[in-house]
Amino acid sequence: MNQQKIFDRGIRNISGCGLVGWINKNRKKVSGEIIKKSVCLLNDRGNGLGAGFAAYGIYPDYKDLYAFHLMYDTKKSQNETEKHLKETCTIEHLEPIPTNPKAIKNSNPSLMRYFLKPKLAGKNIDTSANTEDDEVVKIVMAVNDRIEGAFAFSSGKNMGTFKGVGFPEEIANFYEIDQYSGYIWIGHTRFPTNTPGWWGGAHPFTLLDWAIIHNGEISSYGINKRYLEMFGYKLTLMTDTEVATYLFDLLVRKQKLSIKTACTILAPPFWKDIDRNNSNSDSMEKLRMIYGSAALNGPFAILFAHKNGLVGFNDRVKLRPLVLGTKGDTVYMSSEQSAIYVMCDSPEKVWSPKASDPVIVNLNKN
């Protein structure tokens, strides 16, 4: 898990990385086997330096608790982290994350999961301004920034992330994801270009229930990072995708903007297009001026899952592929149409969204 060790298994491929997403709007659960087969079809889009999955609805017995997934390099880092968790949380249950070590060739960190609730009572705080989610964010930032050799890579309720260094099939078999059933799944195979291939740098990137997978390169990482740091976010994972995760948390959870507005901020229209669109040019101009430092520049396709749904969108020039399909109450998203046919052999509709036009799929209300 050493963050500084850079692996080199191949040449640069700036159009690599593979994305897959699956959501059933009525919360019908399926095994992780379906997402595994779909992502494995995209093997040529990765180089074995990272793969991962996230699923929702997998912890029904602990659905009201935050499920923390932790990686540890050493026993010391585990002891320090667990001391911090006991000081800040009530831990209802903890256990090693079930794995099959024979499934991967490289060494792996120690992996633990904790089902917990942040301690708010007795802190003399205004709970309306400092929620349980805020406390969880502080804990994640503290672990990732201050405890050497420890990394919190999942922290949402009734969801979990499973990722590491390897090809999709290796990571899927290592975590035995076919043993989990969820109503939202996302999967990723990585071809890192400018950042190291290490366990914490694999996708998805998560915070609370946000889970992000990304194909492309965010050239605005520097200004995005400085913007987020003004709001207390700590960026420690050495990859551009981390900024997208925290920007969604800031814009949607903290600032209460709609997901559609957040997507418009991250992939804003060009000024020339704003000038042509007289109907809402004023609002577009305000968003670009107020949130200019939050805009993502560069080529990208992004899928992000959350507790209420799944979203897919591209950069404003559509320099990375994204294809969608539907059948009944299920929506499929991928870098390639072929991966959709692995999940569904007879979709009713298949299409590619327009540049910077988000496809927002929400779960139906119970």
N, C-alpha and C positions, 0 to 999 in steps of 0.2 A: 504493500500500500504506500510505499515511500513516494511522497509527492514530487520529489526532485528527479526520480529516475525516469528517463525518457526512453521509450521503446521504439525501435526502428525495424519494422518488418516489410517495408515496401516504399514505393515512390509516392510523391505527393499526388493527390487526386482531389482537386478543389470542388468537384461535383459529387463527391461520395456521401456517405451516410444514408441509412434507410429508415423510414418512419412507417409505423403501422398503428392504427387505432380502431377500436371496436366499441360500440355502445348500444345497449338495448334500452330504449326509453321507458320500458315497463319493468326494468330491473330484473329481467330474466338473466340468471347467472349461467356462465359457461366456464369450462375448465381452461386453464392456461395453455393447454395443448394446442388450441386453435391459433392463438397469437404466436406461439412458438413456431408452428409450421409456416405461418405467413412471413414472419421476420427471417426465418432461415432461407426462404426463397430469395431474399435480398442480400445474401452473403457476399456477392461481388461488390456491393456498395460499402462494405466494411473491410478492415484488414486485421481483425482479431485484437485490436487495442481497446475494445470496449463494447459492451452490449448490456441491455437492461430492460426491465419490465416494471410496470406499475399496474395495480389492480385495485378496484373499489368494491366494497361489500364482502371482503374476505375475513373480517374479524367480527362476526355478529355477536359473539359472546362478550366482546369488550367494546361494543360500538360507541359507548359514551365516553370512552377513555382515549387519550392520545397514544397512538402506537409509535414508539420510537424505535427505529432501527439504527444500531450503532456499529461502527467498525473500529477495531483497536489494533494497533501495531504491537503493543506490549501490555503485560499485566499491570504495569504502573499506570499507563494511560487509562485502563479500565477502572482501576481503583480510584483514580482521581475523578473520573467522570461519574462513577456511581456515588461517590461522596457528594458531588455537586447536585446530582439528581435527588438524593435523599434530603438535602438541605432545601431544595426548591420545590419538590414534588412529593406527592404521596404515591408510592409505587404499589399498585395492586397485584402485579404479576410480572415476573421476569424469567427469561429462559434463553438458551442458545437458539439462534435461527436454524431450523433444520437444513442440513446441506449434505451433499454427496461429494466429498473431496476428490474422489476418483474421477469426477467428470471434467476436471480442468487440470492442465499441465503446470501452470504457474502457481506459485505460492499465494496463499490468500490470508487476509487478516482474520482475527477473531471476530465473530459476528454474534451480536446479542440483540434481543428485542425486549422492550419494557412497555407495559401498559400502565399509564400513569395519569395523574391529575395534578395540575399546578397548585401550589399553596398560595391562596390569596388572603385568607383570614388572618387578621392580626398584623397586617402590613401597614395599616393606616393609609390606604390608598383610595383614590376615587375609582371604584370598579367600573364606572361608566366610561372612564377614559383609559382604564388599564384592564383589559379583559384577559380571560384565560388564554386566548390566542396571542395577545401581546406578550404574556409571560412565556409562552412556548417559544415564540420568536427570539426572545432574549436568551432563553436557555440554549437554543440551537446555535445562536451567534457566539455565545460564551464558550460552548464546547469546541466549535470549529476554529475559533480564533485563539483561545487561550490554553487549551489542553493539547500538548504535543502528542501526536500519534493517535488521536481520537477524532472521529468524524461522524456526525449525526446525518444520516442520508435519507431519513424518512421520519415524519413527525405528525401525520394527519390522523384523523379518526376513521376507523373502519376501512383503512386502506393501507397499502404497503408498497415499498419500492424494493426491487431486487436487481442488483447490478454489480458489474465487476469487469476485470480485464479478461477478454476471451471473445470467441465468436458466439453468436446467439444461441446455438445449440448447446455449447459448453455451459454458458451461464444459465440457460433454462434447466438443463439437467443438474447442474450444481445446486440450484435452489429448489429443484423439484417442483417447478411452478405448475405442473399438471395436477398437483395435489390441491391447488387453490382454485376456487370458483368465484368469479366476479361479474358484475354487470357493466363495468367499464374496464377496458384493457388498453394499454399503450405499450409498444415495443420499439426498440431502437438497436441498430447496428452502427458502429462508429468507425469513421475514417478521420482521425484527428489530423489537422494540417499544421496549426501553429501552437498547439498546446500538448502537454504530455499525456500519454496513455497510462493512467493510474486508476486504482479502484474507485476513488472518490470522484474522478473526473469523467466516469462513464455516465451516460444518460439513463433514466430520467434524472433531472434535478428537481428537488422538491423543497417545499416549505409549507408547513401545515398541510392542507389538502391539495395544494397546487402541485402538479407534476408536469414537467415540460420536457419534450424531446424536440430536437432541432437539427436541421440539415442546412449547412451554409456557413457563413462567416459574418459576425457582427463587428464591422470595422469601427463602430462608434463606442466600443467597449469602454474606452478610457473616460469619455465624458459621461456615459451612463453610470459607470462605477462611482465617479465623483458625485454625481447627482444623488445616487442612492445613499452614499455615506453621509450626506447632510441629514438624512432621516434615520440614521443609526444602524443601517445595514452593514454587515461586515462581509466583504467579498474575499474569500480565501481559497477558492477551489481551482484557480488558474485556468479557467476556461470561459469563453464569452457567453455561453448559454446561461450561466448563473445570473446574469443581469436580467434576463427575460423573466425568470422565476420571481425575482424580488420586485421587479416593476409591476407585475400583475398583482402581487400582494399589496404593494403600496397604493396603486391606483384603484383597485376594486375593493379590497377589504378595508384599507385605512381611509381612503378618500371617498369611498362610496360611489365611484363612477360605475356606469354600466360596463359590461364586458365589451359591448360593441364600441363604446366610446374609448375604452382602453386600447382596443385593437387599432382604432383610428389614430390614437396618439402614437402607438408604436410603429405603425406603417402609414404615416400621414400622406395625403395627396400632395402633388407638386404644387408650388405656388401658381404656376400658369393654369393648372386645372381648377384651383380655388377661384381664381379670377373669372374663369368661364362659367362657374356654377353660381349664378346670382341668388338662387333660392336659399342657400345656407352658407354663403361665403363668409359672413360675419362670424358665425360660430366656428367654422373651420380655421379662420385666421386667429381667433382667440386661442383655440387649442394648440395651434402650432407655436404661437408666441409664448404661451404660459408653460407648455410642456415640451419645448424644443429640445431640452437636454435629456428627455426620456425617449425620444425617437430612436428607433433602431435603423442604422444605416448598413448597407451591404446586402448581399444575396442571402435569402433564407426562406425556408418553409418550416413552420412550427405547428406542432400539435400540443395543446395543453388540456389536461384533464383536471377536473375539480369535483367537489362533492355533488354538484348539481348538473354536471354535463361534460361535454367534450367540444373543443373548438379547434378548427384548423384554418390557417391563413398564411399567405405569402407576403414577400416584400412587394413594394409598389411597382416593380418592373417584372415580377414573376420570374426570377432567375433560378429558382429551384422548383422541381416538379411537385405537384400535389394533386392526387386524384381521389374522388369520392364515389361511393356507391350506396344504394339503399335497397332494402327489402323489408317490407312491413315496418315494424317498429325498430329495426336495427339499421344503424348507419356505420359505414366502413370508410376509413381514411388511410391513404398510403402514398408512398413515393411512386409506386408503380401499379398499374391496373392489374397486373398478373397476381400481385399479392392479395388483392381484393377477391379474386376468383378462388384463391385458396381458402378464404374464409366463407365465401358464398359462391356456389357454382352457377347460380342463376339470379344475379341482382336485377331488380326492376329498372334501375336507372344508374348510369355511370357518367360522371362528368368531371371537368376540371374547373375550379372556381377562378374567377378573374383575379388579377393582381390586387393585393391588399384588401380583397373583399372577404371578410371572415365568414366562415360557415359555423354557426352557433347551434349546437344541438343540446337541448335541455331534457333532463329526465322528467317524466310525467309525475305529477304529484300523487303521493300515496292515497 
